Amino acid sequence: MNYQVYGIGNALVDMEYQVAADDLETLRIPKGVMTLVDRAHQSEIMAHLRDHPPKRGSGGSAANSIIALSQFGGRGFYSCKVADDALGQFYLEDLIASGVNTNLHCQRETGDTGRCLVLVTPDADRTMVTYLGVSSALSEQDLVPEAIRASEYYYMEGYLVTSANTLAAAVRGREIARAAGARIALSLSDPNMVTYFKAGLLEMIGAGVDLLFANEAEAKGMANTQDLQEAITYLKSIARAFALTRGPKGALLYDGEQLLEIDPVPVQAVDTVGAGDLFAGALLYGLTQGWTYRRAGALAAASAAKLVSRFGPRLQAEEAQAILRQLS
């Protein structure tokens, strides 16, 4: 079977809580970024939030993007790692129900499936506290080379830089994809990844990727500048094309020749969780359909706007199809 996008990333069961800014201060959690913690620390946070009922769903940055691709009608494959536990079974079943093929049909090991506490404050910002569990053991053995070779794009999430073996797996998959003639795409994922793991991100980029996803903070961090134009110039040196998301200011797309401004869709944002992931999945869907960057960008912007106007990290499949019909 051929795929439009083969993704690799962490498999995390998202547990989304609505909290007050005071909760983050009490828990001493940095606001607006992703922080890695151990199982005990995450359990302490969950105990503090026991009166805040969470919403649960399968997640991980690249997983959200691949699921979005599938919801629009694309064919995606996702390599990840979950444990032989209840959350791992939940994750596998959710991927399959979303129409995504995966390596998880193989035997799973004992341990804990990764969890991500997504703490949403009233300003619609999202703070993530992640315990990777067995996802941190993702390795080259979890790659499916024949599926990579059968894909148009190989898509990596930047969160894989946090451990040596997950980074090595991402790079090995990139090498397989490049040898097969597939395009390489990377999401920088989070400002903290740029701040603390820039060298690993550059290793993932290698001689240059075909498509890079970044928000404004990540782009400026990679370029070590506060000037947007300098950041754009830097991105052109490491990527043949890129998408630079700017929240309520819309996005900038570079198609390899020209820089395009994608206007935002005005909405009242209540939850930005997953917006960047959905933007990436929608853009990849459009590009693999042969659309122009401008048309694919319009789909991505409309989809992200729909998502941030309510709580939750993903659209429903019927919502994705409705947006697609509106832009056809």
Backbone bond lengths (Angstrom), bond angles and torsions (degrees), N, CA, C in turn:
res aa  C-N    CA-C-N  psi(-1)  N-CA   C-N-CA  omega(-1)  CA-C   N-CA-C  phi
1 M - - - 1.469 - - 1.522 109.55 -
2 N 1.323 116.84 139.16 1.452 121.46 176.43 1.532 110.53 -92.26
3 Y 1.330 115.21 148.08 1.470 121.06 179.89 1.520 109.29 -124.64
4 Q 1.307 114.66 150.92 1.455 118.47 174.59 1.526 111.12 -83.31
5 V 1.322 116.48 -37.49 1.463 119.66 179.13 1.527 109.98 -140.58
6 Y 1.333 115.66 129.91 1.460 123.20 171.28 1.523 106.25 -105.79
7 G 1.326 116.69 118.72 1.454 120.94 -179.82 1.515 112.28 -107.30
8 I 1.317 115.87 153.07 1.453 121.74 174.28 1.520 108.04 -137.58
9 G 1.338 115.68 134.12 1.459 118.99 -178.71 1.511 111.79 -178.31
10 N 1.313 114.67 -172.46 1.457 120.43 179.21 1.523 110.64 -75.94
11 A 1.329 115.39 145.63 1.462 121.66 173.18 1.516 106.85 -103.72
12 L 1.305 116.62 109.58 1.456 121.87 -176.57 1.517 110.11 -129.74
13 V 1.309 116.62 133.07 1.455 120.25 171.70 1.524 106.55 -83.45
14 D 1.331 116.02 114.29 1.463 121.32 -179.96 1.521 110.10 -76.83
15 M 1.323 115.45 134.31 1.466 122.08 174.92 1.520 106.38 -125.35
16 E 1.335 115.74 103.34 1.465 120.81 -171.38 1.525 111.85 -96.00
17 Y 1.340 114.58 127.73 1.460 122.01 179.70 1.528 109.61 -119.74
18 Q 1.315 116.52 142.22 1.462 120.82 169.15 1.526 107.54 -94.18
19 V 1.330 116.20 121.72 1.464 121.14 -174.41 1.524 110.04 -132.24
20 A 1.315 115.43 169.94 1.460 122.33 174.25 1.524 108.71 -96.73
21 A 1.317 116.73 157.31 1.464 120.44 177.60 1.520 110.89 -58.10
22 D 1.354 116.80 -31.69 1.467 120.47 178.89 1.518 111.41 -62.65
23 D 1.340 117.45 -31.66 1.460 120.04 178.48 1.517 110.92 -61.75
24 L 1.339 116.39 -41.46 1.461 120.13 179.99 1.524 110.57 -65.20
25 E 1.334 116.56 -39.12 1.459 119.94 178.59 1.527 110.66 -66.04
26 T 1.313 116.67 -42.48 1.467 120.74 178.93 1.523 111.13 -61.49
27 L 1.326 115.67 -40.81 1.466 121.04 -178.40 1.527 112.82 -84.12
28 R 1.328 117.27 -5.06 1.474 123.66 -179.94 1.535 110.57 56.24
29 I 1.336 114.68 49.26 1.462 121.38 179.78 1.518 108.80 -108.58
30 P 1.349 119.13 127.45 1.474 120.89 177.70 1.523 110.65 -61.76
31 K 1.328 116.39 130.54 1.459 121.45 -174.40 1.530 111.46 -79.80
32 G 1.327 115.73 138.22 1.453 121.36 169.23 1.517 116.46 84.36
33 V 1.320 117.64 6.62 1.464 120.44 -179.63 1.529 109.24 -133.97
34 M 1.323 115.44 176.50 1.463 121.11 176.51 1.523 109.28 -99.52
35 T 1.335 116.48 130.84 1.456 122.26 177.98 1.523 109.12 -121.36
36 L 1.324 116.91 129.93 1.458 121.39 176.31 1.527 110.01 -84.70
37 V 1.322 116.58 135.61 1.461 122.12 178.38 1.528 109.08 -135.56
38 D 1.340 116.22 167.61 1.462 119.57 175.25 1.532 109.02 -89.27
39 R 1.317 115.01 176.19 1.463 119.99 -174.18 1.527 111.59 -62.13
40 A 1.346 116.13 -41.38 1.458 120.10 -177.12 1.526 111.20 -64.77
41 H 1.328 116.30 -43.03 1.463 120.15 -179.41 1.523 110.62 -64.62
42 Q 1.336 116.39 -42.80 1.456 118.54 179.66 1.530 110.99 -64.49
43 S 1.331 116.33 -37.66 1.465 120.46 179.16 1.527 111.01 -63.41
44 E 1.338 116.75 -36.91 1.466 120.81 176.97 1.524 110.64 -62.74
45 I 1.329 115.88 -42.14 1.464 120.23 179.54 1.525 110.27 -65.07
46 M 1.341 116.63 -42.23 1.459 120.17 178.94 1.530 111.14 -62.85
47 A 1.331 116.31 -35.96 1.460 119.84 178.02 1.528 110.64 -65.29
48 H 1.332 116.25 -39.04 1.464 120.55 178.24 1.528 110.65 -64.29
49 L 1.334 116.13 -31.92 1.463 121.28 -176.62 1.529 112.64 -98.52
50 R 1.316 116.93 19.54 1.475 119.54 -173.73 1.531 112.75 -61.64
51 D 1.339 117.25 -21.63 1.459 119.68 178.37 1.527 112.47 -91.27
52 H 1.337 116.56 3.99 1.472 122.21 177.70 1.532 107.99 -108.88
53 P 1.322 120.08 96.91 1.476 120.29 -178.02 1.529 111.15 -64.32
54 P 1.347 117.79 125.76 1.469 120.04 -178.41 1.527 113.03 -89.51
55 K 1.331 114.94 158.07 1.463 121.38 167.96 1.520 107.52 -96.64
56 R 1.319 117.20 138.03 1.468 121.09 -174.59 1.524 111.17 -114.97
57 G 1.332 116.16 140.50 1.463 120.77 176.42 1.509 110.47 -163.62
58 S 1.324 116.94 158.00 1.461 119.42 177.21 1.520 107.92 -72.48
59 G 1.320 115.94 139.79 1.454 119.43 -175.61 1.510 112.75 -149.79
60 G 1.324 114.38 -153.51 1.445 122.50 -164.96 1.514 106.09 106.65
61 S 1.319 116.95 139.48 1.459 121.03 -172.58 1.524 113.13 -56.20
62 A 1.337 116.90 -57.21 1.468 119.79 -177.36 1.524 111.35 -66.55
63 A 1.337 116.75 -33.19 1.471 119.51 177.87 1.520 110.41 -60.34
64 N 1.341 116.99 -44.94 1.462 120.02 178.25 1.529 111.46 -59.16
65 S 1.329 116.33 -38.46 1.467 119.96 -179.91 1.518 111.61 -67.86
66 I 1.330 116.92 -42.54 1.466 120.63 -178.86 1.527 110.65 -68.46
67 I 1.333 116.47 -37.71 1.462 119.88 176.95 1.530 110.12 -64.52
68 A 1.344 116.52 -40.47 1.465 119.47 177.13 1.523 110.83 -61.37
69 L 1.316 117.09 -44.88 1.464 121.57 176.65 1.528 110.50 -53.10
70 S 1.332 116.09 -46.00 1.458 121.35 -179.47 1.522 111.46 -65.03
71 Q 1.326 117.30 -39.32 1.462 120.39 -179.19 1.533 111.99 -63.90
72 F 1.325 116.92 -31.38 1.459 120.26 177.46 1.527 111.96 -78.35
73 G 1.340 116.25 -14.32 1.458 119.68 178.94 1.514 114.05 117.93
74 G 1.324 117.11 6.10 1.454 121.03 179.46 1.523 112.40 -84.90
75 R 1.330 115.58 170.02 1.461 121.93 179.52 1.524 108.68 -110.96
76 G 1.333 115.95 117.94 1.448 120.47 -176.74 1.517 113.15 -126.64
77 F 1.333 114.68 153.62 1.464 122.54 175.70 1.521 106.39 -127.96
78 Y 1.342 116.38 141.50 1.464 119.39 -178.77 1.520 110.88 -132.55
79 S 1.340 115.90 122.61 1.460 122.20 174.73 1.519 109.35 -99.00
80 C 1.327 115.79 128.91 1.458 121.09 -179.15 1.529 107.94 -160.04
81 K 1.337 116.78 -170.28 1.462 120.10 -179.08 1.525 109.25 -144.17
82 V 1.344 115.50 125.74 1.457 121.42 173.44 1.518 108.71 -127.64
83 A 1.318 116.33 165.14 1.470 121.09 -179.24 1.522 110.53 -91.88
84 D 1.330 114.47 169.69 1.463 121.99 176.75 1.524 108.17 -85.31
85 D 1.334 115.84 64.01 1.460 121.44 179.72 1.526 108.93 -135.05
86 A 1.319 116.46 -179.45 1.469 119.83 -175.93 1.521 111.99 -63.25
87 L 1.332 117.14 -40.08 1.457 119.72 179.18 1.531 111.27 -67.11
88 G 1.325 116.47 -35.46 1.456 120.06 177.47 1.516 111.90 -64.42
89 Q 1.331 116.92 -41.21 1.462 121.28 177.65 1.530 110.19 -66.09
90 F 1.326 116.26 -41.38 1.464 121.11 176.40 1.522 110.44 -58.33
91 Y 1.322 116.06 -43.25 1.465 120.89 -177.56 1.526 110.58 -64.56
92 L 1.344 116.41 -47.63 1.463 120.76 180.00 1.521 110.99 -59.31
93 E 1.316 116.59 -47.09 1.464 120.45 -177.86 1.527 111.26 -63.76
94 D 1.338 117.10 -35.61 1.456 120.35 179.68 1.529 111.26 -69.32
95 L 1.345 117.38 -40.00 1.461 120.55 176.02 1.526 110.62 -59.92
96 I 1.331 115.75 -48.34 1.461 120.20 -178.14 1.528 110.70 -62.50
97 A 1.347 116.06 -42.45 1.469 120.11 179.54 1.531 111.01 -64.23
98 S 1.326 116.87 -24.62 1.462 121.51 179.06 1.518 112.61 -86.50
99 G 1.338 116.94 -0.33 1.459 120.79 177.16 1.515 114.68 82.88
100 V 1.336 116.93 20.31 1.459 121.34 -177.84 1.526 109.60 -104.61
101 N 1.335 116.63 130.51 1.461 120.19 174.28 1.521 108.70 -82.23
102 T 1.341 116.91 157.65 1.460 119.56 -172.38 1.520 111.23 -157.37
103 N 1.319 114.92 163.88 1.469 121.63 174.47 1.524 112.01 -81.43
104 L 1.325 118.67 -4.58 1.463 121.39 -171.55 1.521 114.21 -74.63
105 H 1.341 117.46 -0.39 1.459 119.41 175.85 1.524 110.47 -70.01
106 C 1.333 117.01 -17.16 1.463 121.35 179.01 1.529 109.68 -74.87
107 Q 1.331 116.20 170.85 1.461 121.21 -178.99 1.521 110.77 -61.77
108 R 1.332 116.45 136.55 1.455 121.31 179.75 1.523 110.22 -104.31
109 E 1.334 116.03 148.47 1.462 120.48 -175.59 1.519 111.07 -91.02
110 T 1.339 116.03 165.02 1.458 120.37 177.98 1.526 109.88 -72.98
111 G 1.319 115.92 158.45 1.454 120.97 -179.49 1.522 110.33 134.79
112 D 1.322 115.75 -160.08 1.458 121.76 -178.59 1.524 110.77 -110.53
113 T 1.323 115.93 130.01 1.465 119.37 169.24 1.525 108.48 -69.22
114 G 1.326 117.24 141.62 1.454 121.79 -177.55 1.517 112.75 -62.61
115 R 1.342 114.82 149.49 1.458 121.14 178.93 1.521 108.81 -133.24
116 C 1.318 115.19 143.85 1.456 121.21 176.50 1.523 108.92 -125.93
117 L 1.331 116.53 116.15 1.453 120.71 173.68 1.523 107.64 -83.29
118 V 1.311 116.41 118.62 1.462 121.95 -179.55 1.527 107.29 -105.10
119 L 1.320 116.03 111.55 1.460 121.84 -174.42 1.522 108.57 -104.30
120 V 1.326 115.75 111.99 1.462 121.87 -174.92 1.527 108.91 -103.26
121 T 1.335 116.29 122.22 1.456 122.16 -179.89 1.529 110.04 -95.42
122 P 1.343 118.00 165.06 1.466 120.14 -175.73 1.524 115.17 -60.46
123 D 1.344 117.85 -17.57 1.467 120.04 177.64 1.522 112.17 -84.34
124 A 1.327 117.05 9.93 1.474 125.18 178.21 1.518 112.54 74.99
125 D 1.330 117.97 6.16 1.459 120.57 177.85 1.520 109.16 -77.14
126 R 1.347 114.63 156.52 1.453 118.55 178.73 1.521 109.81 -124.81
127 T 1.340 114.47 135.16 1.461 123.01 177.43 1.518 106.66 -120.50
128 M 1.330 117.09 131.05 1.459 120.25 -175.00 1.526 111.29 -117.33
129 V 1.316 115.05 135.79 1.461 121.96 177.46 1.525 106.21 -122.92
130 T 1.327 116.23 112.25 1.460 121.12 -167.66 1.517 112.84 -115.70
131 Y 1.317 115.01 129.90 1.467 122.64 167.67 1.521 105.94 -111.11
132 L 1.324 116.91 113.46 1.461 120.77 -171.25 1.527 113.75 -73.13
133 G 1.333 118.05 -26.96 1.463 119.24 -176.05 1.516 111.20 56.02
134 V 1.339 117.40 -138.33 1.467 120.20 -177.35 1.524 112.47 -71.33
135 S 1.339 117.46 -11.55 1.460 119.00 178.76 1.524 111.58 -60.97
136 S 1.340 116.48 -27.11 1.463 119.86 178.86 1.521 112.07 -69.49
137 A 1.340 116.85 -12.98 1.471 121.69 178.26 1.524 112.49 -95.42
138 L 1.337 117.38 6.21 1.466 120.62 174.96 1.523 109.47 -52.07
139 S 1.327 116.79 132.21 1.460 119.87 -174.63 1.527 110.58 -141.76
140 E 1.319 115.53 -178.27 1.459 120.99 179.18 1.523 111.52 -59.70
141 Q 1.343 117.35 -26.41 1.468 120.50 179.64 1.530 112.27 -67.26
142 D 1.322 116.69 -16.96 1.457 120.25 179.62 1.528 112.73 -90.38
143 L 1.333 116.38 -1.87 1.464 120.33 174.49 1.518 110.49 -77.16
144 V 1.306 117.24 152.56 1.466 122.96 174.90 1.529 106.24 -121.66
145 P 1.343 117.53 88.62 1.461 120.90 -171.99 1.521 114.63 -54.27
146 E 1.338 117.67 -38.54 1.460 118.57 -177.98 1.526 111.60 -66.36
147 A 1.342 116.75 -31.79 1.466 119.62 177.04 1.530 110.63 -73.25
148 I 1.333 116.88 -36.86 1.470 120.00 176.62 1.526 109.60 -61.10
149 R 1.332 115.97 -46.08 1.470 120.13 -178.16 1.524 112.10 -66.20
150 A 1.325 116.28 -22.03 1.463 120.65 -178.66 1.529 112.15 -93.97
151 S 1.346 116.99 12.46 1.463 121.14 -175.28 1.526 111.98 -112.39
152 E 1.319 115.95 148.95 1.467 120.92 176.37 1.526 111.50 -76.44
153 Y 1.342 116.12 -39.59 1.465 121.92 179.10 1.527 109.97 -124.84
154 Y 1.324 115.46 145.13 1.461 123.36 169.43 1.526 105.71 -113.09
155 Y 1.344 116.81 118.66 1.464 122.09 -169.79 1.523 111.04 -117.41
156 M 1.339 116.35 123.02 1.464 122.41 -178.07 1.525 109.90 -113.15
157 E 1.331 116.58 143.81 1.457 120.13 171.66 1.525 109.71 -96.93
158 G 1.311 115.84 143.18 1.452 121.02 -177.09 1.516 114.33 -65.29
159 Y 1.329 117.90 -21.21 1.461 120.52 -179.92 1.533 112.62 -60.98
160 L 1.321 117.83 -17.04 1.463 120.73 -178.75 1.527 112.82 -70.22
161 V 1.320 118.26 -7.95 1.467 120.17 179.09 1.524 112.71 -74.19
162 T 1.334 118.39 -8.68 1.465 119.39 -171.03 1.518 114.45 -77.64
163 S 1.330 119.09 -10.36 1.469 119.95 173.56 1.522 109.05 -140.97
164 A 1.324 115.47 151.67 1.467 121.02 -174.10 1.520 111.82 -62.32
165 N 1.344 117.73 -40.26 1.468 119.17 -175.28 1.525 112.23 -74.98
166 T 1.354 117.59 -35.23 1.462 118.11 177.81 1.528 110.56 -70.59
167 L 1.324 116.45 -35.89 1.460 120.27 175.49 1.519 110.66 -63.47
168 A 1.338 116.14 -44.26 1.467 120.25 179.40 1.517 110.97 -62.55
169 A 1.348 117.37 -38.68 1.464 120.68 178.78 1.528 110.90 -63.57
170 A 1.337 116.23 -43.18 1.468 120.19 179.93 1.521 110.79 -62.64
171 V 1.335 116.23 -43.95 1.464 120.27 -178.48 1.523 110.79 -67.14
172 R 1.329 117.37 -40.42 1.464 119.76 178.70 1.525 110.89 -63.63
173 G 1.325 116.40 -41.28 1.459 119.31 176.82 1.519 111.50 -62.12
174 R 1.333 116.41 -39.28 1.464 120.19 177.21 1.520 111.05 -60.94
175 E 1.323 116.88 -41.30 1.467 120.57 179.77 1.529 111.01 -63.28
176 I 1.329 116.24 -41.98 1.469 120.23 178.07 1.524 110.14 -63.09
177 A 1.331 115.19 -44.26 1.464 119.92 -178.87 1.521 111.28 -64.40
178 R 1.313 116.26 -44.56 1.465 119.83 -178.53 1.519 110.83 -62.71
179 A 1.345 116.74 -41.24 1.461 120.54 179.47 1.525 111.54 -63.90
180 A 1.350 116.10 -28.78 1.465 120.83 -179.15 1.525 112.47 -88.17
181 G 1.330 117.30 -3.59 1.450 120.40 179.45 1.515 114.79 87.17
182 A 1.342 117.13 11.37 1.463 119.85 178.20 1.528 110.03 -78.15
183 R 1.318 116.14 155.06 1.461 120.46 175.17 1.527 109.27 -81.21
184 I 1.337 115.63 150.63 1.460 121.37 -177.58 1.524 109.27 -110.00
185 A 1.333 116.08 128.25 1.461 121.42 177.45 1.526 109.74 -125.80
186 L 1.322 115.61 146.30 1.467 121.79 -178.54 1.518 109.47 -141.91
187 S 1.331 115.88 137.36 1.457 121.91 169.45 1.527 108.46 -106.43
188 L 1.325 117.09 130.97 1.464 120.21 178.10 1.527 111.37 -70.37
189 S 1.312 117.67 -22.67 1.465 125.47 166.32 1.522 116.81 78.78
190 D 1.339 119.38 -46.53 1.462 119.49 -171.30 1.525 109.76 -164.04
191 P 1.335 118.56 141.70 1.468 119.87 178.51 1.522 113.74 -56.31
192 N 1.346 117.35 -33.15 1.464 119.56 179.14 1.524 112.07 -65.44
193 M 1.335 117.19 -31.35 1.467 119.17 178.10 1.527 109.55 -65.62
194 V 1.327 116.29 -37.78 1.463 120.76 178.67 1.528 110.33 -70.19
195 T 1.330 115.94 -41.16 1.464 120.54 -177.09 1.519 111.98 -65.53
196 Y 1.327 117.25 -44.56 1.461 120.87 -170.95 1.526 114.88 -106.17
197 F 1.332 117.94 -15.23 1.466 119.35 -173.86 1.529 111.97 -133.41
198 K 1.313 117.48 33.06 1.464 120.38 -176.45 1.524 111.64 -58.64
199 A 1.338 117.07 -39.89 1.469 119.83 -179.42 1.523 110.91 -60.42
200 G 1.334 116.95 -39.69 1.459 120.54 178.07 1.510 112.37 -67.12
201 L 1.327 116.96 -38.36 1.461 120.15 176.94 1.524 110.77 -63.17
202 L 1.332 116.42 -40.20 1.466 119.70 178.17 1.526 110.64 -65.65
203 E 1.345 116.83 -31.99 1.467 119.52 175.85 1.524 110.27 -67.22
204 M 1.313 117.21 -38.28 1.467 120.75 177.01 1.527 110.62 -66.37
205 I 1.318 116.69 -37.25 1.463 121.41 -180.00 1.522 111.37 -69.86
206 G 1.332 116.51 -36.99 1.461 120.50 178.92 1.518 111.43 59.55
207 A 1.328 115.95 -130.13 1.466 120.93 -178.91 1.521 112.42 -77.67
208 G 1.316 116.69 -0.80 1.464 120.61 179.43 1.519 111.38 130.54
209 V 1.331 116.99 140.38 1.463 121.40 178.28 1.527 109.00 -100.20
210 D 1.310 115.28 163.10 1.463 120.31 179.15 1.522 112.02 -82.40
211 L 1.346 116.28 -28.25 1.457 120.40 -178.12 1.521 108.90 -149.99
212 L 1.338 116.56 125.23 1.459 122.27 -178.93 1.519 109.12 -118.85
213 F 1.338 115.95 136.66 1.457 121.92 175.16 1.527 108.88 -111.64
214 A 1.326 116.68 131.50 1.458 121.38 178.73 1.518 109.34 -154.16
215 N 1.338 116.06 150.80 1.456 117.40 167.33 1.524 107.77 -93.05
216 E 1.323 116.23 177.88 1.460 119.22 -172.58 1.527 111.91 -63.24
217 A 1.329 117.83 -41.25 1.465 120.82 -179.60 1.518 111.18 -63.93
218 E 1.331 116.55 -41.79 1.471 120.24 179.83 1.523 111.59 -66.16
219 A 1.326 116.20 -41.62 1.464 120.46 -179.72 1.522 110.83 -63.35
220 K 1.322 116.75 -45.15 1.462 120.22 179.21 1.525 111.18 -65.84
221 G 1.337 116.19 -36.16 1.460 119.49 178.01 1.515 112.39 -65.27
222 M 1.327 116.59 -41.98 1.467 119.89 178.11 1.523 110.96 -63.35
223 A 1.324 116.39 -36.98 1.467 120.94 -177.99 1.524 112.41 -86.20
224 N 1.346 116.34 -6.49 1.465 121.91 -178.63 1.530 110.91 55.74
225 T 1.327 115.21 50.87 1.459 120.83 -178.25 1.521 108.87 -150.66
226 Q 1.334 115.91 160.66 1.456 121.21 171.90 1.519 110.88 -106.60
227 D 1.325 115.95 4.29 1.453 121.86 -178.79 1.530 110.03 -97.02
228 L 1.319 116.79 121.83 1.462 121.06 -175.80 1.518 111.88 -61.88
229 Q 1.322 118.01 -42.13 1.463 120.30 -178.61 1.533 111.50 -64.40
230 E 1.314 116.72 -37.19 1.467 119.53 176.32 1.527 110.44 -65.68
231 A 1.324 116.83 -38.06 1.467 120.68 177.89 1.529 110.49 -64.25
232 I 1.323 116.83 -41.66 1.460 120.68 178.95 1.523 110.61 -62.19
233 T 1.317 116.25 -43.84 1.470 120.52 177.95 1.524 110.88 -60.28
234 Y 1.333 116.28 -41.08 1.463 119.81 178.98 1.527 111.18 -64.84
235 L 1.326 117.18 -44.87 1.468 119.72 -179.10 1.528 111.10 -59.67
236 K 1.320 116.73 -35.27 1.467 119.83 178.50 1.531 111.41 -63.95
237 S 1.331 117.41 -22.42 1.463 120.72 -179.02 1.523 112.82 -83.23
238 I 1.338 117.50 -15.17 1.467 120.00 -177.85 1.524 112.76 -119.06
239 A 1.329 117.36 -6.52 1.466 120.64 -177.88 1.523 110.51 -143.17
240 R 1.312 116.46 137.70 1.465 120.75 178.00 1.527 111.51 -71.90
241 A 1.331 116.06 -25.64 1.459 122.23 175.48 1.524 107.17 -150.64
242 F 1.331 117.01 156.71 1.458 118.49 178.83 1.517 111.16 -154.80
243 A 1.333 113.68 160.32 1.458 122.89 173.04 1.516 107.35 -121.89
244 L 1.323 116.22 121.82 1.459 121.84 -179.16 1.523 107.36 -115.99
245 T 1.334 116.49 105.37 1.460 120.86 -176.90 1.521 110.01 -86.31
246 R 1.358 115.12 144.36 1.462 120.89 -174.01 1.524 111.92 -131.21
247 G 1.335 117.87 26.81 1.452 121.08 177.27 1.518 111.36 61.27
248 P 1.345 117.58 -128.10 1.470 120.48 -177.52 1.528 113.56 -67.38
249 K 1.345 118.10 -7.99 1.461 121.13 177.16 1.530 112.22 -89.71
250 G 1.335 117.14 0.03 1.457 120.05 180.00 1.514 111.82 90.98
251 A 1.313 117.06 -141.33 1.457 121.33 -176.26 1.518 110.52 -150.14
252 L 1.315 114.90 158.92 1.463 121.88 172.59 1.514 107.51 -116.93
253 L 1.325 116.89 129.06 1.454 122.08 177.40 1.517 109.01 -116.95
254 Y 1.320 115.80 132.24 1.464 121.01 173.59 1.516 107.19 -111.55
255 D 1.325 116.94 118.74 1.468 121.34 -174.42 1.528 113.20 -95.83
256 G 1.321 115.88 10.85 1.460 120.30 -178.39 1.507 112.20 102.55
257 E 1.322 116.56 -16.55 1.457 121.39 -179.91 1.521 112.34 -130.03
258 Q 1.330 116.49 -43.26 1.460 119.12 -176.97 1.519 111.10 -134.56
259 L 1.319 114.88 154.16 1.457 122.05 178.04 1.519 108.52 -95.61
260 L 1.311 116.37 122.84 1.451 122.60 -176.10 1.519 110.57 -109.65
261 E 1.316 116.81 136.32 1.461 121.60 174.55 1.528 108.52 -94.75
262 I 1.323 115.53 124.51 1.462 121.19 177.20 1.525 107.40 -104.51
263 D 1.320 116.34 115.29 1.459 120.74 -176.74 1.520 111.15 -67.66
264 P 1.326 116.96 143.95 1.464 119.24 176.29 1.521 110.71 -73.19
265 V 1.319 116.06 157.96 1.463 122.04 172.02 1.527 106.16 -99.07
266 P 1.324 118.79 113.05 1.470 120.53 -174.19 1.531 112.16 -63.39
267 V 1.328 115.66 123.65 1.465 121.80 176.18 1.527 107.70 -147.40
268 Q 1.314 115.32 165.56 1.461 121.04 172.67 1.525 107.39 -92.00
269 A 1.322 117.48 107.55 1.458 121.07 -176.28 1.523 110.80 -76.66
270 V 1.330 116.40 132.71 1.461 121.28 175.76 1.520 111.85 -119.99
271 D 1.348 117.63 -17.26 1.465 120.83 -176.43 1.528 108.23 -161.47
272 T 1.326 117.54 113.69 1.467 120.42 -177.97 1.526 113.21 -93.37
273 V 1.342 117.63 6.66 1.465 120.71 -179.26 1.524 110.27 -59.73
274 G 1.330 116.61 126.19 1.453 122.05 174.05 1.514 114.74 82.61
275 A 1.339 118.60 -1.14 1.463 120.01 -175.80 1.529 111.63 -63.18
276 G 1.327 116.55 -43.76 1.461 119.77 178.79 1.517 112.41 -65.94
277 D 1.333 115.83 -37.14 1.469 120.27 178.55 1.526 110.65 -64.47
278 L 1.326 115.48 -43.82 1.473 120.07 179.47 1.526 110.38 -66.03
279 F 1.326 117.53 -40.76 1.460 121.15 177.46 1.528 109.57 -56.36
280 A 1.330 116.70 -45.21 1.468 120.74 -179.56 1.521 111.03 -64.59
281 G 1.334 117.17 -45.72 1.459 119.95 -179.19 1.513 112.70 -62.99
282 A 1.341 116.26 -40.55 1.466 120.30 179.12 1.521 111.35 -68.01
283 L 1.337 117.00 -41.45 1.462 119.67 179.58 1.528 110.19 -64.59
284 L 1.331 116.66 -43.36 1.466 120.02 178.99 1.529 110.97 -62.78
285 Y 1.334 116.32 -38.42 1.465 118.61 176.94 1.521 110.10 -59.81
286 G 1.332 116.42 -50.50 1.460 119.62 -177.73 1.516 112.73 -60.58
287 L 1.334 116.60 -44.28 1.464 119.97 -178.67 1.528 111.70 -65.07
288 T 1.331 117.00 -36.64 1.466 119.22 179.81 1.530 112.05 -76.77
289 Q 1.337 116.39 -8.27 1.473 120.72 172.36 1.518 111.29 -92.11
290 G 1.338 116.39 0.07 1.453 119.77 -178.76 1.512 114.08 85.14
291 W 1.340 117.40 12.46 1.449 121.22 179.50 1.527 110.52 -71.79
292 T 1.327 116.19 160.61 1.461 121.28 170.67 1.526 108.64 -72.06
293 Y 1.319 116.31 161.63 1.462 120.45 176.85 1.530 110.89 -61.32
294 R 1.326 116.85 -36.68 1.463 118.83 -179.10 1.526 111.25 -65.39
295 R 1.314 116.87 -44.09 1.470 119.26 -179.90 1.525 110.67 -67.73
296 A 1.339 117.06 -43.27 1.462 120.34 177.90 1.528 110.53 -63.37
297 G 1.340 116.44 -36.81 1.458 120.42 178.29 1.509 112.33 -66.33
298 A 1.324 116.84 -35.70 1.467 120.44 177.36 1.521 110.68 -64.67
299 L 1.327 117.63 -40.41 1.466 121.16 175.90 1.524 110.47 -62.98
300 A 1.326 116.23 -44.09 1.459 120.67 -178.83 1.524 111.25 -63.46
301 A 1.332 117.10 -43.00 1.462 121.02 -179.35 1.522 111.39 -66.35
302 A 1.332 117.27 -43.56 1.463 120.85 179.94 1.528 110.95 -64.52
303 S 1.318 116.34 -38.72 1.465 120.56 -179.47 1.521 111.19 -67.47
304 A 1.342 116.59 -45.69 1.455 120.41 179.79 1.524 111.06 -63.50
305 A 1.334 116.88 -38.04 1.465 120.45 178.94 1.527 110.95 -63.59
306 K 1.324 116.36 -41.11 1.459 119.87 177.53 1.523 110.71 -62.51
307 L 1.328 116.33 -40.23 1.462 120.69 -175.94 1.526 111.68 -67.61
308 V 1.335 117.98 -44.76 1.467 119.89 -173.86 1.520 112.71 -74.27
309 S 1.327 117.32 -9.03 1.462 120.06 -178.64 1.526 112.52 -82.56
310 R 1.331 116.38 -0.35 1.477 119.91 178.07 1.527 107.72 -151.95
311 F 1.315 118.06 177.28 1.459 122.22 -177.01 1.530 110.83 -86.89
312 G 1.327 115.27 146.21 1.455 121.45 177.05 1.511 112.05 119.99
313 P 1.355 117.70 149.31 1.461 121.58 -174.36 1.518 115.28 -89.34
314 R 1.355 117.98 -3.44 1.462 120.21 -176.51 1.511 111.10 -141.85
315 L 1.343 114.98 154.18 1.445 120.80 169.35 1.529 109.49 -79.62
316 Q 1.307 116.18 164.12 1.455 120.85 166.00 1.529 107.45 -83.74
317 A 1.335 116.81 153.65 1.465 120.65 -177.05 1.525 111.51 -57.78
318 E 1.334 117.28 -39.02 1.467 119.70 -179.00 1.528 110.97 -67.86
319 E 1.344 117.60 -30.91 1.465 120.28 176.99 1.526 110.49 -68.70
320 A 1.333 115.85 -42.38 1.468 119.79 177.72 1.526 110.52 -60.47
321 Q 1.317 116.84 -42.69 1.461 120.47 -179.76 1.529 111.58 -66.79
322 A 1.338 117.30 -35.22 1.461 120.75 178.33 1.521 110.98 -65.31
323 I 1.335 116.75 -41.94 1.471 120.68 178.06 1.530 109.43 -63.84
324 L 1.319 115.63 -41.14 1.465 120.64 179.90 1.530 110.73 -61.19
325 R 1.331 116.97 -41.88 1.464 120.16 179.69 1.530 111.54 -65.49
326 Q 1.325 116.48 -37.00 1.464 120.47 -179.23 1.530 111.75 -64.67
327 L 1.324 116.95 -29.42 1.470 120.98 -176.49 1.522 112.59 -97.99
328 S 1.319 118.06 -1.41 1.472 121.12 -178.21 1.522 110.80 -81.30
